């Protein structure tokens, strides 16, 4: 359990979505229990001075990097997509998935290099650009905040780059994986301006 004398630690967490539930379970395993029904953006942990700050997932690296939050739990894909000065402390072993390029089932594209000059819809333009640059491929990247899977059927794109967990969503939209871009899972990140604490729950070898 966490020493109740731990002072003023702020942990940035995703405010909604599947990662939030898994994050709260992880924090509970560290002895940090928060009211899951609280509508507040900042929720105090019972019997400690530790608080959870609920944010959009792509805001977490920046808030932690700026020192607004001391730690954050976010998808590895988001950490590398969003520039910040925060750093990964450790991988947490849950919320595993991967970022992949996908095409229509009847597409004639059979290799990543065949995407040269093609249109790719994604919510991860930085990761995709970096991946394609390493292969010397130049494509037209179209940024969307969500629903990338619908783009090929609507004629908006020749391919998409999106997160895959089970592959069911791709199958439902008549898409297939062309190649994996990167693996991802939940990671614990910390601020470069981390304060000194009497005891830090995330570096406690007994937790």
Secondary structure, 3 states (H helix, E strand, C coil): CCCCCCCCEEEEEECCCHHHHHHHHHHHHCCCCCCCCCCCCEEECCCCCEEEEEECHHHHHHHHHCCCCCEEEEEHHHHHHCCCCCEEEEECCCCCEEEEEEEECCCCCCCHHHHCCCEEEECCHHHHHHHHHHHCCCCEEEECCCCHHHCCCCCCCCEEEEEECCCHHHHHCCEEEEEEEEEECEEEEECCCCCCCCCCHHHCCCC
